[in-house]
Each structure stands twice: as structure tokens, then as C-alpha cells.
Amino acid sequence: MTRLSLMTSPSFVLRGLFLLGLCAFNPLPVVIEPATAAEPPAFTVSARVRALLAQMTLEEKIGQLNLQAGDKDRIGPFISKETEQAISEGRVGGILNVYGAEHTHELQRIATTQSRLKIPLLIGLDVVHGYRTIFPVPIGQAASFNPDLITRAERVAAIEATSAGINWTFGPVLDLGRDPRWGRMVETAGESPWYAAVLAEARIKGLQGERLQSSDALLACAKHFAGNGATEGGREYTASDLSLRALREAELQPFERAVKAELGCIMPAFNAVDGVPGILNQRLLQTVLRDEWHFKGLVVTDHGAIAELPRHGVAEDMSDASIGALTAGVDMDMASQAYSGSLKSAVEAGRIDVARLDAAVLRVLAAKEELGLFDNPFARSLASREQEKLDHKDHKALAVTLAGESLVLLKNENALLPLPPKGRLALIGPFATDRDNLMGPWEANGQHAKVVSIKDGFARVAPHLQLLLAQPDKEGLYGKKQIAAALQAARVADKIVLVLGEKAIDSGEASSRAFPGLLPDQMALLKAIKTLNRPFTVVLIGGRPFVEPELYTLPSAIVHAWFPGSEGGEAVARLLTGLSEPVGHMPVSVPRSVGQIPITHDKRPTGRPSLGPPEAFMSGYIDEHTTPLYPFGYGLSYTRFTYGAPVVIGASDPASRFYKIQVKVRNTGPRQGVALVQLYTRQRVAPLSQPEKQLRGFARIALQAGEEKDVLISVAREDLDFWLNDTQKAKGSGWFDIMTGPDAGETQTTRLFIPVTP
Ligand code: NOJ
């Protein structure tokens, strides 16, 4: 990699300043790295695949680029007559939304015996947080700050899904979740680009396993490339005006890491960035993805995305749209059937470069070869393996563990929690006995009837607790009658727990909410319980932080449980009764009011900062604080920790690839617990103002009561670099603030000097 040191050449200084659009005064030395990356290992195109291409007719080539649903209206072991015929005629390269070992065996049989060239099928499904065993939703998993556990969960998801014939998942979701109004925040790792990148790698490792050839490996398809989470007003599918520099600084980080981790597939986003919808964005698909990152895998559209291009106003018709997408770098067409309908005539009319078409076909075939499908198309479709792998007790145990680590204790006045394991517990609220919503959106082949509800969880782990239930009406609502019954149960109970939140369908794709709080009946229930003047606990079910001020002031204890998954009820009951410790931390800031959105820990500084109450002519609101209600990284424990100031170990070595920061942590509370030490950085002076804090490291440490330990956190040198403009990255240098603590709102600072390295 060539580096230009602006320090050493005055002409470069001038050119650099010109590039930055800065005036002549700039005392800062800047070392620029061109935007290139080492070539990652990726799909190779073998002689077998090339030979196959040589035999293909134009129709067969186009067929390989067509990904269509087994059955348009159903997900599962279904196939329409029309799709079955298309497979046998070689007009389909992949099928989505089907599963089941026997069913997929039959589809592969049709493809490999009835079609002329006997090419096996890619079979894809959204395995977003588990297949049969449903783990907490991704934002909940992220709250665990435990990448290794997430890798293990993704491994289980892959083992289960592949046992049912799936060889491709439309995941992981690598969008950033920075707006709680946006329903798909639930699928993200939250607001930190750096942490999203850490989890991107963890997930791909788990999904793809050691080798894609293994019959328990899934081809991962990271989505939605890019800027899908940068929504306007929190609405789904909206356009955003982001420079490539801004994208590189945030949204592209997890994707770049995913490509380095040998990701096999990318799905461009529906939405337009700088006026260009994802599937037409040559800058992203070609310049960044292929030329800079050397991505050799597959690019597949989102569902029906090509057919949407005319509605974006960037294509006249389906033919125009198909030509545009293929030319921009899209290999497969999911569900538009636009390529099937229009590429043939486009080639015949000379409107498409055949080499481009061939390159796309080669990538589809190479993916199939990489998955071992040419050697054995049935390896993932064995009924005996499916039976052995689904509903496995080890998978369920892992789901309980991950769900437990995803729970965030937001409040615990007077140590109301943990609850005693005996006595009478009033368990109230729409999600107290619910089995239909705990899995959250994208439940793959999860089974509602097998979900462990919170009530079931208590019955399992605290059998001596007498549960007093007060159920909602048939619609899941609390009217006058149900609230009266809830009050009655609460009056005679020793302890009170309300399980409130949002339904699974009110979170996820196309479930944006202008009012991301609780429904009015739940607020009425909460306020009614408060009139008893007794402490009570609220457990929150949902895919976002709720923006609802009173929700946080009325209860004495609050646990954010996200959608905890198919085993979630047990994890919640274990935590509430103290059988497990709270270890989760918020991967997103919790706003005080909708007007604060977007609010994240990594905002840029302003010349007129305002921290506290409104001040004249300072940046802030006249009617609201500028800080969030709970900062990024917040999460309590049943014990207490004190944190020492950060100490830089061995700072002066300019060749260091990592800096080591040490922090003393002491457990000053009454019981054991796990502390999460977070590390944030900021380059104090740079040509572009740098965010006030950016998460750059963390470490979990278990401590007994009274115990003290030193925690060491590594910060990668390259994580301190920043993007100067669309194409140039600068080496971080000069003085840095190194900030550590239990969350982004409570940190102690030391300084680290990083010399300019040529
Ligand atoms: C649309 C969603 O945006 C995408 O994430 C998903 O993979 C496809 N539908 C297929 O279900």
C-alpha cells in the first residue's frame, strides 16, 4: 500500500489542503492512505464452472440469475406448479422461502435430473436470528456485548437451517440502528459502526463456518448495502443524502469488515443514497465493493427491487431497470422476474454487454460450487439430520444463555430485584403469558406453541412462586375490567411484575412508528398500578428503546428484554429471581423524547455546546435536555462497580498496531457480577471535526463481591484513522482523548499522543 506523507512534501501539503477544501492555514500534518484493501480470499471460478458456462444457452444463463419464491403466498415446504416447471426447464437459479429436508431434496432432485444442465439450486431464507431455535433479535444479541456467544448462536442457526435444506441466508443485517422510530432497528447491532463491524465478523464466522463446502455451512448475504438505516424521519425505504465520505465513516464499516471475513454475498439496499437506489449504485457496487474491497462473491437484489426502479423514477420500464441493475453489478434478481422477462431481448438488441452477463452467471455457479452443491446437492437435505438437529436441547440451552445476556437492567431502586423465589407474584401485562410475540420479527421456522413464555419461565425456575395472573382481553388490551383485575392481583401479591411493550408485527420491516412508546392501554395500566404506592418491576418486550418518559419514572425496576426468542421466558425468569446476573448494556441511546431523535453517542461537536439546561444561543433545545435518558452502553448489575481512570500502557512506540489501555475495576457491591468496561476515543484536533466519542473497545470482567482486577483493552491503531473525503483516509495522529467507563455518559479521560507515522 502506498502512503503519501504530507509532512515530507510541501506540494503534497498544498494538494492535501486543496482536496480538503481547507484554507491555507492548517497546522495539522496529515498522512493519507488511498482507499484500497488487501485482496481477501473469495470464490474462485473453476474449470468445471467455466466449462458449464460454455455449454449454456442464453436462456439458461438468464435462468441462473433468477431467484424466485417457492410459492408466492407461503413460506415453508411449498412449491407452486409454475415454479416447479421453471426449475425443470432451467429457468431458475435459486429458490427462496422454502424449507424442509424432504421438500428441498425434491426441489434439488428436479433441478439436477430434469433440467438440461442439471445445475443444483441455491435455496435461501431469512435466517436472521435462528431457524427453529429462535435467539433474541439481533439488537438484543448486540446488548450482550459478547461476540463469541453470537458466533455460537449463528453456528447453531446455520446447523439447524442447513439441516432443513437451506444453503443461503439473507443475513446478517449490517445496517446501523440510529433511529428508534425505524422498525428495522430491531435487526441491527445498534448505533455504533465500530461495534456493528465487530459483530459482522462474529456473525459471518458463525453462519459460514470453517468452510462453505461443509454441509452445515450457510452462504451469508450481508444487507442492505448501504445506508439503509440512515432513514428520513425513521420511515422505511426512504432516500438519504449521504456523501461517500459519510457512508465510509459509518454505514460501510461493518460491510468492509464482513468482506474481509470472507463474506459470500451482498444485498444492495432498496433505498436511494444521493439519488441512486442501491441496485444502481455503481460507486458502491463497483468502485467500493469490487475495485477497492475486491469482493468476489454474489450480489443479489432485495425482494422485487428491480421492479421498483421505475417507481423511483430512475428507469422507464422493466427492461431499462434490468439493464441498469446488471450493468451496475447486480448478479441475481430476487422476485422481480425482470431479468427473465427482459435480458434476452436486451442482449439480442445489443443493449447489454454479454461479458457482464457471463460474469454474473459465473458468480452464481461459483457460489454453488463453493457450497459443494455440484458434488452433492442433497447433503443439506437429509431428513435424519433434520430430525436430529431441530429442537436440540443444547441449542435451547444456548438460546437461554444468549437471551439472559441480552437483558438490560435499566433501573433497580432500593434493590427491588432480584425477586425472592417464593411468595405471591402478580404477573400482569399483554406479554406475561404470550407465546406469539417473544420471538419477534423474522421467526424463520420457529414454533409459537413451543415458545417458553415468561409465565412458563417462572414455572420452570421458581416453582415455589405462586403466580397471580391478570390477563388482557382477547385483543391483548387492558380495558377498565382488566385493569381492575390487575389491581386486585397486585394488591394481594408480595411482588408485582408488569410485562409491557410492542407486538412482533409492530417492529421490523415496514413497522416504523412515529410514536415509539407504549400503547395507551398499557400506559393506563402502568399508571393504575402506580396508584397502589408499591414498588413494582416492568419488563419491556420490543425491538427498540421506547420513547415514553413516564414509562421510566413510574416503576422502581425496569428490564429491557427485547424480543428474547423462543427460550426467552426462562432467561427473563432466571434474571428476575437472581439465578443469573444482568450483564446486558444498551447498544443504542435511549432518547428522552421523539424530538431528540437522532441521538447517538458519536455526535460531532459544535462550537456552541450545551450540556445541561437550555442556555441562550447554545446548541440544544429550549424545552428539552440534549443528553439521552440512558446513554449508549448503559446497563446496571445487581452489584456495584467502581472504575479507575484509564492508563495507557507503552504509548510511545510509533510502530504499535495496538494500544493497550488498563482500567482498574472493583466490585463494591454485595454479590458477584460482570462489568463491561467501554473505551471511547476522540482525536482532539483534526482537519475534520471528529465525533465527541466513538466506541473503540470493550472488555467484560467477572468479579466476586469485594474483588478488584485490572482490565486491559486493546485499541487497534487503524481504528483511529478517519475519512478525509470520499476517497482518502487519514492516519489518526496527534493527541487523543481516551475515555473509559461503564457507559458513554460516564467516562474518565486520559490523553494519548500518536506520532505521525510515514
Ligand atoms: C425484504 C427485506 O428487505 C430483506 O431484508 C429480505 O431479505 C427480503 N425481503 C426477503 O425476505
Boltz pocket constraint, residues with backbone or C-beta under 6 A from the ligand:
constraints:
  - pocket:
      binder: B
      contacts: [[A, 126], [A, 170], [A, 223], [A, 302], [A, 303], [A, 509]]
      max_distance: 6.0
